[in-house]
Amino acid sequence: ASKLNRSQSTISYAISRLQEQFKIPLLELKGRKAHLTEAGKALLADAEPLLTGFRALEHRAASLAAGGESEIHLSVDSVYPDDRLFAIFAEVAHLFPHVCLKLHRGTLLSSVHEFANYGADLCIVGTPANEYLIKPILDIRMKAVAKADHPLASGKRQLTRMDLVQCLAVIIEGTTGSDPRRQPHAPLQRRLAVTSIESAIAAVRSGMCFGWLPVYRIGPYLESGELVGLRLPMGSERVARMFLVRRDVDSSSREKNVLADLLGA
């Protein structure tokens, strides 16, 4: 009664009503103290998730009443590291448990397309279009690699452009927008187009082609010697720069601002 700021008689009446409804004793007196019966313990355990849900509902209603967000839509290029992304999501979920994060992932995304077609509030893209309010947040190392027994990897000499164009290269293409983007390549390059990094890695591991792949995703294959870096005079490594783009830069939404800060940290 003291904890709930109610009178003792009010609490006693509420407990009596509960016991009448359930038709079983929920409390028993032992000396001067009341203790839960075994049935009371079992029913309390069942009720706890419901009570937690009602508390969350109250918090969400209070946040919405104060102008808070109920949903935030994000579009994130698939080259952005999963562990970093979901660690940020976990922190946001802890800070704002009432907010639902909706994620769209794709390859070589266009923020203009994501804002228009997916209702994104925040975008992480590799090649911003015409935005001027952007922030570079991460550089991804891309390395030219092939399987250890591939013709390009077997020689000791430095490779030439002619060596490359005579072999098949895997090229990652975007999956959204009317004008899909793709990895840079020589005009005459024989190429296999795929729409995901996972497919590009699998294609190179098969031995049929070479390609520029994110180093953090192929680290184990480089360490084991299954994949090797190609000897190029220039361009053996590239940098894919990730940019954070916001739909509304002047947003007063605390949730969006915190998420943008975490993504841009």
N, C-alpha and C positions, 0 to 999 in steps of 0.2 A: 504494500500500500504506500509506503514511504517512497519507494523508487518510482512508482507510477504517479505519485502526487494525487492519490485518491484516498478516500476514507476507508478504514478497515472493513466497515460494513458493506461498502460497495464491492470490494474484492470478494468478500465472503459470499455475497449474493450471486456474483458472476460465476463463482466456482460451483455453487449449488445448482445454478441453471445448467451449466455444462454437464454435471453429473446426472441431472434429470434427463437431458437430451440423449446422452450416451447410454444411460441406464446401467452404468457401472461406476464404482467408486474410483475417483482419480487421486484422492489424497487420503492418508491415514495418519492419525495422531500417535506419536510416540513420545510419551512424556508431555512436554509443553510445546513440542515442535511438530509441524505437519510435514510429511514426506510423501513423495509420489509413490503410488502403488505400481506394481509391475505393468498393469494395463495403462496407467497414466504415463509411465516412461515410454511405452511403445507408441501411444498416441501423440505424445509430444515430439518424438522423433519423426513421425509422419507429418506433423504440423510445421516443423522448422523450415522445410523448403518453401512452403506456402507463405510463411511469415517473411522469409527473405525476399520472396517475389513481391510481396506487398510493400516492403520497405524500398525496394528498387523502384517500384512504380511511383511511390511518393517522391523519391529523389528526382526521378525523370520529370514528373509533373512540375516540381519546383524549378528545375532547370529550364524547362520550356516556358514556364511563366516568366522567368527572368530573361527570356530571349535566347536561351541556349539552343544548340543544334541537336536534332534527333538522328540525322544521318549526315555522313560526309562521304562523298564519292571521290575516289582516287583512280587515276590511270598511271600505271608505272611500266616503263620499258622492261622487258624480260631480262635484259642484261644487268639490271640493278640487282645486287646480291640479296638472295632470299633471307639469309640470317639477319642481315642488317634491317631489312624491311619489317620482318615480323617481330624483331626485338622492339622496334619503334611502336608497332601496333600493340604489343603487350603493355608497353608503358602508357599509351593512350587509353587502353581499356582499363588499366588500373586507376588512372586519373579521372576518367569520364566513363564509368561503367554503363551509363544510360545511352551513350552514343553508339550507333551502328555504323561501322566502317564498311563501305562497299568498294571492292577492288576490281579493276579491270586491268589485265596484263596483256601485253602484245609486243610484237617486235617492230622496232623502228617507228614508234608512234609519232603522230602529229598532234600537238596540243590543240591546234585549231579544230581538228576533226574530233578529238576527245571532248572538248568543251561543247561542240555543236551536237554530237551524236550520242555521247554517253553521259552528258550532264556532269562532267568532272568538275570538282572544285579545285583540285590540285593535280598537277601533272609532273611526272618525272620523265623527261624525254632526252634523247641523244642528239637530235638535230632540230633545234627550235626554228620555227618558220620566220614570222615577222615580228615576234614579240620583242619589246624592248625592256620590259620589267621582268627579268629573269635572273636567276642566281646559279652559277656553276657550283655543284655540290660534290662531285666525285669524278675521278678519272679512272677508267677501266683499261688495263693493259690488254691489248690484243696482239697475239703472237702468231707469225706464220709458221705452221707446223704441218707435218705429214707423218704417216706411220713409218716406223723405223726401216721397213723393207721397201718403201716407195722409191721409185727411180730418182726423185728429187732429193731424197735423203741419203742415198747410197754413195754418192760421189764425194770427193774431198775438195773439189774446186768450188769457187764461188759461182752461184747461179746467175743467169742472165734473164732478161725479159723474155727472150725466145724460148728458154727452157720452161718458163712458167706457162706461156700461152700454148705450148704443145701438150700440156697436161690439163686434166680436168680440175677445176677449182669449185669448191662449194661456196655459194653466195647466199647470204641471208637477206631475204626480202621482207618488207613490211606487209602486214595483213590488213591494214585499215586505210581508208581514204581513197579518193578517186585516182590519185597519182602515187601508187605505192613506192616507197623508198627502198634502196638496196645498198649493200656494202659496196664501196668503191672497187673497181676492177678495170683491167685493160680492155679497150674496145674489142679486141680480137680474142679475148680470153674464152676458151671453152669452159662452160660453167654448168653447174647443177644448182638450181634455185630451190631453196627450202625456206620454210616460214618459221622455224624455231631454232634456238641455239642447240637444243638437245639433238635435233635432227642433223645439224651441221657437225656436231661432235661425233655422232654415230657414223656419219658418212666418212669422215676422216679416219676414224678408227677401223673402218672396213678396208682401208687401203686403196680405195678407188679414186681418191682425190686429196687435195691439200686445201688449206684455208687458214684465214686469220680468226683465231678463237680466243675467248677471254681466258687469261692466264689463271685466274682464281678458280675457274671451272675445270681446267684440265691439269691442275697441279699434280694429282696422283699419277696420271698417265705420263707426264714428263719425268717424274721422279723414278717411275718403274722402267723408263726407256721405251715404252710402247709407242709414244709419240716423241718426235725430236723437232727442234727448231731448224728452220731452213737457213742456209748460208746465203744471204742477200746483201748486196753492196749498200742498199738503202731500203728502208721500209720493212725490215724483218719484224719490227714492232710498231704498232700504232696505238694511239690513245683515243678511246671513245669517251668523250666528256659528257657527263650527265648534268642536265639543267633542271632546276625546280621552277615551274611556271604556275602562277596563281590566276584563277579567273577574276577574283576581286582582291586587288592588292590592299585596298583600304578597309578590308573587312573588320568589323568590330567583334566578330565571333571569337570568343576565347578558345574554344575547342579547335577551330581551324588554325588560329594563330599558333597555338602550342604544337599542333601536328606539323605545321610548316617549319617552325623553329627546330623541331627534332629532325625532320628530314633534311634540313639545311645545315645541321650542325657539323 
